[in-house]
Amino acid sequence: MIPFFITHVSPQAPSLVAETLQGGRLSEGELVRTFEKAVESLVRIQGAVAVNSGTSALHLGLVCGGIGPGDEVILPAQTFIASGMAILQTGAKAVFADIDVRTGNLDVASVRAKITPRTRAILPVHWAGYPCELDELHRVAEAHGLWLIEDAAHALGATYRGRPVGAISRFTTFSFQAIKHITTGDGGLLVCADPDDASMAARRRWFGIDRADSPMSQEGERQYDVGEVGFKYHLNDYAAALGLANLPDLPGILSRRRTIADQYRRAFVSVPGISLLDYQDDRDCAWWLFTFRVERRLDFIQSLRAKGIPASVVHQGIHHNAVFGQQQADLPGQQLFDATQVSIPVHEQLTDDHVEQIIAAVREGW
Ligand SMILES: Cc1ncc(COP(=O)(O)O)c(C=O)c1O
């Protein structure tokens, strides 16, 4: 079976990680800062704060933005449960807006309709790595005094109208979990547009203690007076070493994925029973997934699997989870997406033969 997801480990990684292990410093040190700087420079962003997961990055961003009990944050249901869970972890309510079935991303009109006096922020998710309608979402946010925290777990290296995802909203989060474009084993990044948010996030990722400004006493104890609730969310140096080894491969990873996605789009555009998602050329998708909508989905999945090709649903709408309480099910776009979406492999370890095999199998029908 062709693999559906892969873990990308660069050939340089074992020696770089081994060096860190042998150096004796495993926890957060210089390599974390070096990793943050390297991501900033490669992706053209600023204000990067590395943490131990994408979920921690979301929670930390929400907390640094002041979200707490009594607040509401609007998000799509088309995501992994982490996006909604991070909102609940602050004590706020996760309010689901509908998606545009043509992209799997937040529908701006639905977001507008979900705003109440308690709404504080919008949390768009760039489904599969395809950037949301960010200008329109920002217009809605500004009109209502809200801010955005983008969940860009799928979208490292994506761009929107000439700007990199991560350089557009007050907060953006990335994930470096094992099957993402770039992995640190587990890890994440909170990107803050405001330097004050970035310093607060850097403090609060480690209990609220400012590592750079907490001198040691003569007795050898770190001196601090913590004035805010903090977390143990820091990234470790050995994980940063893995990230630093993998990071230079990002441009190649993105370009291979783009090439495969272009081939799929050309090959499937007129296949009966397939509806490709929308793709505007004012933005670059990071192609973490290649998702589309299909008729008779189970037949499609079984027919491909029988030919050694994994096809799968990745993340059904999360709104049905009991933890979110009774939510109005007025999400017709989400409902249609849930019933019809499917993804096929689009990663950089696919050979040209694999891609041809996948295209032929889909074109044969199901
Ligand atoms: C959309 C989305 N948001 C957040 C996360 C959470 O990231 P992490 O696993 O690094 O905590 C994921 C993980 O797959 C995800 O797909």
The ligand as an ORCA input file, in Angstrom:
! r2SCAN-3c Opt
* xyz 0 1
  C      -5.986     21.688     12.101
  C      -5.139     21.247     13.250
  N      -4.995     22.073     14.292
  C      -4.228     21.743     15.349
  C      -3.585     20.541     15.401
  C      -2.802     20.199     16.623
  O      -1.441     20.138     16.389
  P      -0.521     19.275     17.389
  O      -0.776     17.834     17.100
  O       0.864     19.709     17.043
  O      -0.897     19.652     18.766
  C      -3.697     19.646     14.345
  C      -2.986     18.358     14.389
  O      -3.034     17.524     13.533
  C      -4.500     19.993     13.235
  O      -4.672     19.166     12.194
*
